[in-house]
Amino acid sequence: MKQSIIVILVCSLFWTVYATIPPYIKVCSRNHPELNECIIKSVESLRSKLKTGIQELDVPPIEPLLLDEIKLRSGPEQAKIDANITNAKVWGPSGFEIIDLKTNLKKNRFIFRVNVPNIYFKGEYDIDMSVLILKYKGKGPITGNFTNYKFDCMMKGDLTEKNGKQYLHFRKFGLNLYIGHSDIHLGNLFSGQNPTLSQATNEVVRDNADLFVNEIKPVLENSLAQKFTDIANVITERFTYDELFPL
């Protein structure tokens, strides 16, 4: 009997600690006169932790972001680029800056416009390219640097009930990415034996960067949307709606 009481006390203490909102999550009253600004500041206070994850909340690190295989099939025979990009990892999403927010708490809807100053990725390519007189087929490392990207994100949540309390659960985010400047580089061209042709090939790749980016874009959008949705739900499932948005 004594042991049972101790177990109950320990569990109660654990639940109290577990349910306490940590200081880096800034709570916004649903009646806050500047609710949008309050939520932006709350997200900003979390942003620095998202890069490496939040262990106590089981929030995984946002970087590196892993991308699914990217396939590029584009152009006529005289300007043809076929490429597969695998093992792609992305760094930089944690540097996002919220530049606009529209909140509708009655519908649990949040619409963000976000700036991403810099996105860097690396992976492995397998390419078959024929542009004018330049032909190349091979494998090697690929890197890319994207600057001044923006994306619009819509978060739509539903209230769910658990143990008599309400929690906010988000559907998968809707995310549209707007392309800024792109720079893509293929490494180990011609096994490093022909620097002149390597440079010429990478110039062709840079001139056709939009072809690569248009294929990378939907994969990146999907990965970012899924990652941010997962992070949001891990947090909102830990705390009740009233705790996150008190009256």
Secondary structure, DSSP 8 states (H G I E B T S, - for coil): -HHHHHHHHHHHHHHHHHHS--TTS----TT-TTHHHHHHHHHHHHHHHHTT-BGGGTB----SEE---EEEEES-TTEEEEEEEEEEEEE-GGG-EEEEEEEETTTTEEEEEEEEEEEEEEEEEEEEEEETTEEEEEEEEEEEEEEEEEEEEEEEEEEEEETTEEEEEE---EEEEE--EEEEEE-SGGGGS-HHHHHHHHHHHHHTHHHHHHHHHHHHHHHHHHHHHHHHHHHHTTS-HHHHS--
